[in-house]
């Protein structure tokens, strides 16, 4: 699943931004893409509050690294 998102997401973004730039203008594509990204992040944060509260667990050896610093 991650492979599809990591490799497919940027390609879809390139297609969308290119289409909007072709239809309207490059500046509009840049601004609308940024605003859509912000709106999407806010929507996902409100729809999936578990992701906002998720914290990564420390990996193996994290305690020794924290003590060395």
C-alpha positions as CSV (number, residue, x, y, z in Angstrom):
1,X,0.0,0.0,0.0
2,X,2.7,2.5,0.9
3,X,4.5,1.8,-2.4
4,X,1.4,2.8,-4.3
5,X,1.0,6.0,-2.3
6,X,4.6,6.9,-2.4
7,X,5.0,6.3,-6.1
8,X,1.5,7.2,-7.3
9,X,0.8,10.3,-5.2
10,X,3.4,12.6,-6.8
11,X,2.4,11.4,-10.3
12,X,-1.2,12.3,-9.6
13,X,-0.2,15.6,-8.2
14,X,1.9,16.3,-11.3
15,X,-1.0,15.5,-13.5
16,X,-3.4,17.7,-11.5
17,X,-1.1,20.7,-11.4
18,X,-0.2,20.4,-15.1
19,X,-3.9,20.2,-16.0
20,X,-4.8,23.2,-13.9
21,X,-1.9,25.2,-15.2
22,X,-2.8,24.4,-18.7
23,X,-6.5,25.3,-18.2
24,X,-6.0,28.5,-16.0
25,X,-2.4,29.6,-15.3
26,X,0.8,28.4,-13.6
27,X,0.3,30.8,-10.7
28,X,-3.3,29.6,-10.1
29,X,-2.1,26.0,-10.1
30,X,0.6,26.7,-7.5
31,X,-1.7,28.7,-5.2
32,X,-4.7,26.4,-5.6
33,X,-2.5,23.3,-5.0
34,X,-1.1,24.7,-1.8
35,X,-4.6,25.7,-0.6
36,X,-6.0,22.2,-1.5
37,X,-3.1,20.6,0.4
38,X,-3.8,22.7,3.5
39,X,-7.5,22.0,3.3
40,X,-6.9,18.3,2.9
41,X,-4.6,18.2,5.9
42,X,-7.2,20.0,8.0
43,X,-10.0,17.7,6.8
44,X,-8.0,14.5,7.5
45,X,-7.0,15.8,10.9
46,X,-10.6,16.5,11.8
47,X,-12.0,13.2,10.3
48,X,-9.2,11.0,11.8
49,X,-8.3,12.4,15.2
50,X,-6.4,9.3,16.1
51,X,-3.7,10.4,13.6
52,X,-3.2,13.7,15.4
53,X,-2.7,11.9,18.8
54,X,-0.4,9.2,17.4
55,X,3.1,9.2,18.7
56,X,5.9,7.1,17.3
57,X,7.3,4.5,19.7
58,X,11.0,4.7,20.3
59,X,13.0,2.2,18.3
60,X,15.5,-0.2,19.8
61,X,18.5,1.6,21.4
62,X,16.6,4.8,21.7
63,X,17.2,4.9,25.5
64,X,21.0,4.7,25.1
65,X,21.0,7.5,22.5
66,X,18.9,9.7,24.8
67,X,21.3,9.1,27.7
68,X,24.4,9.8,25.7
69,X,23.3,13.3,24.8
